[in-house]
């Protein structure tokens, strides 16, 4: 399933880029005549510390890049690009090298291009001008090595729609995220606290250069967000008013053309809303082309709600007389929860399982604080603490997260996980301190070190080391199965021993023996897989189908 998600996401990238060469929007450029177009002067203090006036970009000791930029949209775009240009080029290489591997056929590329060339024709009309200008500034520092695919600005613009298009075309929840909020009697101090895992994985290289960005715009509220090179949209963030946004993918009907990318909508909310009412008003103005649950937390309201959006309608999930909110990857609001696709999502995916696990863990903890929130985000077990096997998507910690994040909106505190996944140290930042009295050439880490949450002790275990080995062997067995290569019994035994509670090891061993027509061994492994917690109903049905085939032989 994870490989399928990676493939569809990257194909989404290729599709938007390939189509922009023939799109009507190819001639469109934002108007920057009223902006100062002078490129910023960058001072390089070392390979990991860069300055430009009050703006800075540095890598902290935990391996997180910290970006501070301020100004109008064009200044923010130009400065972000100038400070992070080497990472921008590296990130593009990561995407395009993977895409060439996945779609090597020129014929397939042409077919996809012809299908998608009209899909994005109106995308630029659905991106607010200020963000087009910022993207245009940023794009001045992207690589020119890929201009044969699309010009720099179009590539950068369409990158922000790639997640949405991959999701929309396959009607697939590309991001299996989990999030929760607690306040009132459920919070240790009564103030709102939120936690979320952004379970989004392209490959290891993609997650290497996480950026914790602090943006001080000329218009709107100063804010922070966790992002990656080239991305100005928001997937997790909080502004100086104590308003937070996170997104969780859902399912519904698919539109016939591109609309507003979800990360651009959430960026607009983050920058321009100070409370839940204003966030809802902004969401109502935009038409999106994928279905998402946007969890909005507010220090002003001391609560959180879900703004649930789909291509055809929007609703708000706001339950009165409660002090917690949970979100996985299905809708809960009255207008959307009974949608047929949503009901299929609940029945066939791992969304409801993770939802129930969050309910279970929150019920075990009467009062939530940042340390407890991190423990919930790092939890690897299933319902009633059963062993799921490491990497199972039914777990809250699927060992694939781009980042975990915790917010305390009233205090303006945020904790961001460092690598790997959400297992590394959670680094704490104070937005009030960061945006107050900014000094010229300020280039030291922003972290509130005394409030950091230590790395997970799981990193020091044999189980984690075995999981890292399992990932290598799991890739190998996929190649062996694809090429129908002979596999030794020692390899299979070792492969299963590295992650013995994960159903997938027995399923893939069963597939190998089925290929070799060793049906008794195949049956033994398929039956063993069924004793484990299988991720989704369709995957369980697939195993049962193999067993029926074997019994007919």
Secondary structure as UniProt FT lines:
FT   HELIX           2..20
FT   TURN            21..22
FT   HELIX           24..27
FT   TURN            33..34
FT   STRAND          43..46
FT   TURN            47..48
FT   STRAND          49..52
FT   TURN            53..54
FT   STRAND          55..59
FT   TURN            61..62
FT   STRAND          65..71
FT   HELIX           73..83
FT   HELIX           85..102
FT   HELIX           106..116
FT   TURN            117..122
FT   HELIX           123..126
FT   HELIX           129..139
FT   TURN            140..141
FT   TURN            145..149
FT   HELIX           152..170
FT   STRAND          178..182
FT   HELIX           184..186
FT   TURN            188..189
FT   STRAND          193..198
FT   HELIX           204..208
FT   STRAND          211..217
FT   STRAND          223..227
FT   TURN            229..230
FT   STRAND          236..239
FT   TURN            240..241
FT   STRAND          243..249
FT   HELIX           262..272
FT   HELIX           276..285
FT   STRAND          292..298
FT   TURN            299..302
FT   STRAND          303..309
FT   STRAND          314..317
FT   TURN            320..321
FT   STRAND          324..327
FT   TURN            334..338
FT   HELIX           340..348
FT   HELIX           351..364
FT   HELIX           370..377
FT   HELIX           383..385
FT   TURN            390..391
FT   TURN            393..394
FT   STRAND          403..408
FT   TURN            409..412
FT   STRAND          413..417
FT   TURN            421..423
FT   STRAND          426..430
FT   HELIX           431..434
FT   TURN            440..441
FT   HELIX           449..451
FT   HELIX           457..460
FT   HELIX           462..483
FT   HELIX           489..498
FT   TURN            499..501
FT   HELIX           503..515
FT   TURN            516..517
FT   HELIX           519..530
FT   HELIX           537..552
//
